[in-house]
């Protein structure tokens, strides 16, 4: 059984750039993750994080999804790139520090390199939505 509790083993980030706290559930087409909005001053201040940081929360959730798919195939974790965001809507301007957020991503289109994901962030009184377009180049590109 593959362990999906260690986010650092699923995404190509380390240290304070790992923003997700845990995987809640996943299947072949989607993944849900959770995080507590942190006060690390890297992406906000000591009270709030701008709502546009939700794009990074969504992108890391997609990276975790790709990481699980890679592990299931016995492949290494690969870098991915955010190509663009479409229809980003948020009912808030910022996330309060300490807020628990659930991020759900659902694959709309995915081939071996390009993907489009429907992404949602939920929390108490929070609704954020977007479509993210991502690219994952072949592993041998880095050799």
Secondary structure, DSSP 8 states (H G I E B T S, - for coil): ----S-GGGTSS--GGG----EEEEE-SSEEEEEEE----SSSB-SSEEEGGGHHHHHHHHHHHHHHHHHHHTT------EEEEEEEEEES-SEEETT-EEEEEEEEEEE-SSEEEEEEEEEETTEEEEEEEEEE---GGGG-
